């Protein structure tokens, strides 16, 4: 686990190399463990709306979460890039996704958009990233899509997911960066209190 003396560019490069070095069986095994940790949580049980992402490359697989959410009768949403912004649209089947921004699968016929009129306990968003810190911050791919979206939806419970090799002690961050409520990797769950203090559960 790295300290806090590396900048975002260095961390992106080094952590992505570590993530890409994982074998496909490892990625599948870890992703399944991450899914089980999330779906066994009280937060997931109470949420009626789950905002997911479609994994790309070596990212943590999310199809397991989609299957579990649909089996539990929850509403599922996937993001679509429109200009400089991200919007989430309801998806009932993964067949409703097709190649979009940078080849990442998106809803190809957007219909019902997620609305910001829900209580905190009713929705959770699964957030991707390259690097996640024990301080709750994350480093994405540099476009700021998720930070802008989350700033407009403060009531969402923010669950960052990653492999253990992507975890660092502290993430370099700026004022506009959004802190996660929890981070889940195959090794366990890191929760953060209001002061950003982390603990493993």
C-alpha positions in Angstrom: 0.0 0.0 0.0 1.4 3.3 -1.1 1.8 6.4 1.2 0.6 9.8 0.2 3.7 11.2 -1.5 2.9 10.2 -5.1 0.9 12.4 -7.5 -2.1 11.4 -9.5 -0.3 10.8 -12.7 2.2 8.4 -11.1 -0.5 6.6 -9.2 -2.7 6.1 -12.3 0.2 4.6 -14.2 1.5 2.3 -11.5 -1.9 1.1 -10.2 -3.3 0.5 -13.6 -0.3 -1.7 -14.4 -0.9 -3.7 -11.2 -4.6 -4.1 -12.0 -3.8 -5.1 -15.6 -1.4 -7.7 -14.3 -4.2 -9.7 -12.6 -5.2 -12.8 -14.4 -8.8 -13.2 -15.8 -9.5 -15.9 -13.2 -8.3 -13.6 -10.4 -10.5 -10.8 -11.7 -13.6 -13.0 -11.8 -12.9 -14.5 -8.3 -12.3 -11.1 -6.7 -15.3 -9.5 -8.4 -17.6 -12.3 -7.1 -16.2 -11.8 -3.6 -16.8 -8.0 -3.9 -20.4 -8.6 -5.1 -21.1 -10.9 -2.1 -19.8 -8.3 0.3 -22.0 -5.6 -1.2 -25.2 -7.7 -1.6 -25.0 -9.0 2.0 -25.0 -5.4 3.3 -27.9 -3.7 5.0 -27.4 -0.7 2.6 -27.9 -2.9 -0.5 -30.9 -4.6 1.1 -32.6 -1.3 1.8 -31.8 0.4 -1.5 -34.4 0.2 -4.2 -32.3 1.9 -6.9 -28.8 0.6 -7.8 -26.6 2.8 -10.1 -24.0 0.6 -11.7 -21.3 0.9 -14.4 -20.4 -1.4 -17.2 -16.8 -2.6 -16.6 -14.2 -2.1 -19.2 -10.8 -3.7 -19.6 -9.5 -4.9 -16.2 -12.1 -3.1 -14.1 -14.0 -4.9 -11.4 -16.8 -6.9 -13.0 -20.3 -5.6 -12.2 -22.6 -8.1 -14.0 -22.8 -10.1 -10.7 -24.2 -7.0 -9.0 -26.7 -6.5 -11.8 -27.9 -10.0 -11.6 -28.3 -9.8 -7.8 -30.1 -6.5 -8.0 -32.6 -7.7 -10.6 -33.2 -10.9 -8.6 -34.0 -8.8 -5.6 -36.5 -6.7 -7.6 -34.4 -3.5 -7.6 -34.3 -0.8 -10.2 -30.9 -0.8 -12.1 -29.3 2.1 -13.9 -26.3 2.5 -16.2 -24.4 5.7 -17.1 -24.2 7.4 -20.5 -21.8 10.1 -21.4 -23.5 13.1 -23.0 -21.0 15.9 -23.7 -19.1 16.6 -20.6 -21.7 15.1 -18.3 -22.8 11.7 -17.1 -26.4 10.6 -16.9 -27.9 7.3 -15.5 -30.7 5.6 -17.3 -32.9 2.7 -16.2 -31.8 -0.7 -17.7 -33.8 -3.9 -17.4 -31.5 -6.1 -19.4 -27.8 -6.0 -20.3 -28.9 -6.4 -23.9 -30.0 -2.8 -23.7 -26.3 -1.7 -23.6 -24.1 -1.1 -26.7 -20.7 0.4 -27.4 -20.6 4.1 -26.5 -18.0 6.5 -25.1 -14.5 5.1 -25.7 -16.0 1.7 -26.5 -17.6 1.4 -23.0 -21.1 -0.1 -23.1 -23.9 2.4 -22.4 -27.7 2.5 -22.7 -28.3 2.7 -26.4 -32.0 3.8 -26.2 -32.2 5.9 -23.0 -35.6 6.1 -21.5 -36.2 6.7 -17.8 -33.4 8.8 -16.2 -32.5 8.4 -12.5 -34.2 11.3 -10.5 -32.7 13.1 -7.5 -35.8 12.9 -5.4 -35.0 10.0 -3.2 -34.2 9.6 0.4 -30.6 8.6 1.2 -31.4 5.0 2.1 -33.2 4.4 -1.2 -30.3 4.5 -3.7 -26.7 3.5 -3.9 -24.2 4.1 -6.7 -21.3 1.8 -7.5 -18.3 3.9 -8.4 -15.4 2.8 -10.5 -11.9 4.2 -10.4 -8.2 3.5 -10.9 -7.0 4.2 -7.3 -8.9 4.3 -4.0 -7.5 5.6 -0.7 -8.2 4.6 2.9 -9.1 8.2 3.3 -12.2 7.6 1.0 -10.9 9.5 -2.0 -10.5 8.0 -5.5 -8.6 8.7 -8.6 -10.5 8.2 -11.8 -9.5 8.5 -15.4 -9.1 12.3 -15.4 -12.3 13.5 -17.0 -14.2 14.2 -13.8 -17.5 12.7 -14.9 -18.3 11.0 -11.6 -17.2 13.9 -9.4 -19.5 16.3 -11.3 -22.4 13.8 -11.1 -22.0 13.0 -7.4 -21.8 16.7 -6.6 -25.3 17.0 -7.9 -26.6 13.9 -6.1 -25.3 14.3 -2.5 -28.0 11.9 -1.2 -26.6 8.8 -3.0 -24.7 6.3 -0.9 -21.3 6.1 -2.7 -19.7 2.6 -2.8 -16.3 2.5 -4.6 -15.3 -0.9 -5.8 -11.8 -2.1 -6.7 -9.3 -4.9 -6.4 -7.0 -4.9 -3.4 -4.0 -3.9 -5.5 -5.8 -0.6 -6.2 -5.9 0.5 -2.6 -3.5 3.1 -1.2 -3.2 4.7 2.2 -4.1 8.2 1.0 -5.2 9.5 -2.4 -4.0 12.9 -3.7 -7.1 14.9 -4.0 -8.5 18.4 -4.7 -11.3 20.4 -3.2 -13.8 19.3 -5.9 -13.1 15.6 -5.4 -15.9 13.6 -3.8 -15.2 11.2 -1.0 -16.7 7.7 -1.0 -19.0 6.5 1.9 -17.4 3.1 1.6 -14.8 1.2 -0.5 -15.2 -2.5 -1.2 -12.4 -4.8 -2.4 -12.0 -8.6 -2.2 -10.2 -8.1 1.2 -13.1 -6.5 2.9 -15.1 -3.2 3.3 -13.6 0.1 4.3 -16.2 2.4 5.9 -15.7 6.1 6.6 -17.3 8.3 9.3 -18.2 11.9 8.8 -14.6 12.9 9.6 -13.2 10.6 6.9 -11.7 8.2 9.4 -11.6 4.7 7.9 -12.1 1.3 9.5 -12.2 -2.2 8.0 -15.3 -4.3 8.5 
